[in-house]
Every structure is written in structure tokens, then in C-alpha cells.
């Protein structure tokens, strides 16, 4: 694909901001789109779509599946794809999840069929849990406080770094050889949250403990801290998939797409620690 504008939905999120950065570093023009960004895009406000896709040839799509909102991808994604195609968009790279289980009553892969049937060139990314949840997401406070309390039991998770997810996304946006591919992506090694806490303790030089809790205890604690109950319940469902061992197996999407191994958890932890994000 020649140098044209790329639209990155969720352009300020964990993967989106890295997709934007990597595209720009490679000399491409990338629009970081969000509800409050320079390029405004809101799935709930179709009046924001036209300007966002004008002149764009490929889109990195992050839908609303991980937000506790009423949302029907069979309507929104289908409509967006039709408008994008009419505006000259050729390709879409969709971020989903490596699971076939619902969370909070919502499908985590609900947009896939709409994208595959849209008539656009497509690539689908299915990563496991992001390592960045420890320094940019729901586990940040726990690492800072030295105590991670979640209902993951002793389940294994091959955490993947968002830089790797973004690298696959950029390749799929720019290179033709990824069209029609579904990349399930994991890190190189499944670890428990206890293992992650031990690695973080070693990297930080202070104790970080992992304490398994029940889903009910987790939801109650999150609600007490101001999180909406439906969103807390969705998070508990997602974490429960780790507890049940549904995500323990490895996938080779990074290797197939990029021809290299994904980043391991300790390398991620050392890089994150160097930023000072976990300093207390």
C-alpha cells in the first residue's frame, strides 16, 4: 500500500497510540482518532465519521467491545464499513480478543463477521492480555501499592506487549501479504499473576504480592473505588477466563506476521520500570 493517510481508531489507547507512533516513524501519515482527539471519532455519533475517513486508505479499528455500553457491532461496524468503502477506504485491520467467550454479556469478537463480509480487505488481530495492563491499565495501582488482588486464581496467561500488537497492526495496514489473515498473538511464555508479581518484585527491588480473590470480592472492591458495577463485572468475567485456563495456550501470530519472537514479560517490566511509572 502506498503512502496514504491511515486512520487509527482508539488512537490514544494502549495499542492505538503505538500504531500511530510506529506508522509515523516509518514515514506514513496517521490520524489518531478518538472522542477527544485532534481527529474526532465517536462510535455513538455518526456525524464524526465522514471527516475522519476522508482521504483515508486503511483503518485500524478498535470497537467498543471492552466498554460497558450498549452497542451492536452488527449495526455500527457494518454501517461504518459501508461508509468507509464508499469514501475510498480499501483496508481495515480489526483488533479483537483471543477468546470465544462472552464477558459481561457481550461477545468479544462480535465485529469480526461484519468486517469479513464488508468487501474491504481485512486482517484480524486476536491478542491475549496486554502487559501494559500492569503500567497503563487496571493493575497499575496494585503494582504501585505492592499488592495485586484479582480473581485469576493460578491461571496461566501468555501476556503480550502492546508494541508487538502495534507492530503486527502496522504491517497489516501497510503490507498486502497480511490481507485475509487472522493473527492470534501471545507472548512467549504463559505465566501466573504470582509469577508476574515475582518478576516485578525482582525488577523493582521491592515486594509486589499477588493475592487471589473471588469475583464477588473483586467487583465489590472496584465498585467501592467508583467503577460502574457492569464494567467491574465485565472485568471479573475477563479475568475469570484466565482463572479457568482458557488462555494458557500459545499462539504464533507475532512470529507469522513479523518473523520474530514476541517480547517476554521481564523485558517489558524492565522497560516500564525505567520510565518511573511504578515509583512510590
N, C-alpha and C positions, 0 to 999 in steps of 0.2 A: 504494500500500500504506500502510495507516495505521500509526501509531506502535506498533510491537510490538518485541519482542526480536529482534535479529539475532545469529546465531551466526557467528563468524569463525574457521574452522579455520586453523591456522597463524597464530594471532593475534599471535605475537611475531616473525614472519618479515618479510621485506622489504616485501611487499605487504600482508600481513595487518595489521601494526601500523598501517599508513597507512589501511587500510579502517576499522579500529576508531576511529582518531582523527578521520577525516572524518565517520563516522556520528555520533559523539558531539558533534562540533562543530555538526552540523546538528540536534541535539536528540533523536537517537534513542538507544535503549539497545542497546549492543553488548557481547556476551560474547566476550572474547579467549580462545580455546581452544587449548591446546597440551598436551604431555605433562607440563609442569611449571607451567602457569599457574594462575590463580585458578579458571578453568573447565577442568577436566582432560579432555583428549580424546586418545585413543591409538588409531590405526587398528588396532593389533595387540591391543587389549584392548576387546572389545565391551562389557564391563561399564561402561565410561566413557561410552558413547554416550547412554544414556537420560537421565541428568541434564543432559547438555549440550544436548539438543534439547528438553527440557521447556519448553513455553510459547513456543517459537520459531516465527516465521512464515517466515523466509527464512534461507538459509545461504550463506555464501561458502566454497567448497570448494577447498582445496589438498590434493591427494592425495600419495602417496609416490613419484611417478614420478622425482623428482630425487634420491632417496636410494638408496644401493647396498644394497638389501634385497630379499629375495624377497617379492613382493607381486603379487596377482592382482586387478586392479580389477574384473574380471568377477564376482568373488565379493564383495569388500569394498564397493565402491561400490554395487553392486546391493542388497546387504543393508542398507547404511546408508540408501539412498533409500527402501526399503520401510518401514523403521522410522521414518524422518523423516516420511513421508507419514502413517503411522498415528498419529503423535504430533501431527499438525496442521500440519506444515510445508507451505507452499504453493510455495515457490520456491527454486531453487538457482542460484547463479552459480559457474561452474566455471572455474578457472584452468588452462590447459594451455600449449601452446607453438605457435609458428607454424612447424611443420615436419611432414613426413610420414615422416621418417627416424628409425630407432631409434638409441638411444645406450646403450652398454654392454649391448646385447642386449635393451633394454626399449623398448617403444613410449612415446613422449612424449605421445600423445593417446589412450591406452588407455581413459580413463574417459568419453570423450565419448558413445559409444553407450549406455552404461549410464544416463547422465543423461538423454539424449534420449528413451529408452524407459521412463523411470521413472514417467511420469504426473504428475510435478511440472512446474510452469512452469520454464523453464530459459533461461539465457543462457550462452554460452561465450566466454571471452576467450583469445585467442592472441597474446601479445606476443612481441617479439623479445628479445634480450639486454638486461638491465637496466643502466642507467647505474650503479646502486648497487653493481654488482659491483666497481667501482673504489674505493668507500669503505666498503662493508659486507661485501664478499664476497672471492672468491678472488684479486682483483687488488690488494687493499689494500696488502699488504706490498711488492709490486712498485712501486707508486706512491711509497710512503714511501722505499724504497731507491733510487728513481730508475732502475729497470730492470725492465721488464715482459718476461718470457720465456715465450711461449706459442706453440703450433703453429698460428697463424692465418694465416701467410703474409701476402699482401697482400689478403686477402679483405675485402670491404666488409660493414659491419653498421650498420643504422639503429637504434642504441641508443635504448631508450625509458626514460623516467623512471618510477620506481615510483609517484610521485604521480599521474601520468596514468593508470596502470593502476588505481590505487585509486579515482580519480575515476570512471572508467567502471564499475568494480565497484559503487560506491555508487549510481550512477544506475540500474544494472540491478537492484540489490536493492530500491530504493525506488520506481522508476517502472515502470508497466505497459508502456510502449511498447517496452521492450527485450526482452520475452519472445519467445523463439524466434530471437533474433539470434545470429550468430557474428561477433564483432568481432576481426579481425586487426589488431594495433596495432603501429605503429613510431614512431620519432622522425621528424623532418622530413627528415633528410639521411643517406644512407649514408656512413660514414667507415671508414677502416682503423684498425688499432691504432696505426700510425705517426701518423696524423692525430690520434688521441686523445692520444698522447704529446706531440705538438707543442702541442695546446691546453692540456694540463695543465702543460707547461713554461712557457707564457706566463702562465697564471693563477697559478702558484706562484712564479714568478720564479727557478726553478732547473731544471736539466735533468732531464727524465724521458725515457728512451730505450725504444724497443721493439726487441726482438731476436727474430726468428722462430727457433723451434727445431723439431725433429722431434717427432712424437707420442711416440716412444720416449724421447727425451731428457726430455720433459715429464713423462711418467709416472714415470720413474726419479727425477727431482728431487722430485716430490710424495711418492713413497713414502719417499724419504730423509728427508723432513720429517715423516713419521709418518702420512701419509694412506693409508688402505687401498687396495690395488692396484686392486680392482674399481671403487672410486669414482674414482680417478685415471684409469682407463681410460675411464669414462663421461664425465668432463670432457673428455678428449682427443677423444672422438668428437664431443661437442657443439661444441668449438672447431673441429674439422675441418670441420664443416658451414659455418662462416664461411669457412674457407680455400678451400673448394670453390665459394664464391659462391652457396650455396643460399639465403641470407637477404638478399641485396643489394637486392631489390626493396622498394618502399614499399607500405604498406597504409594505408587511411583509417579504421580503426576508431575512433580518438580523435575525428576530425572528425565521423564519422557519429553517434557516441554523444553527444558533448558540444557539437558545433557550434563548435569552436575548434581551433587548431593545437596539436600536442604541443610539449613543451619541447625545445629544442635542447641539444646536448651542452655547449656552452660555458656556457650559463646554468646548467645543472646543476653544472658544475665550479666555477663561481664561488660558488654557494650552498654546496656541500660544503666548499670551501676555507675559507669563512668560519667554519665550525664548528671548525676547527683539527685535523680528523681526520688530515690529511696532514702536520702539523707534525713536523719532525725536529730 
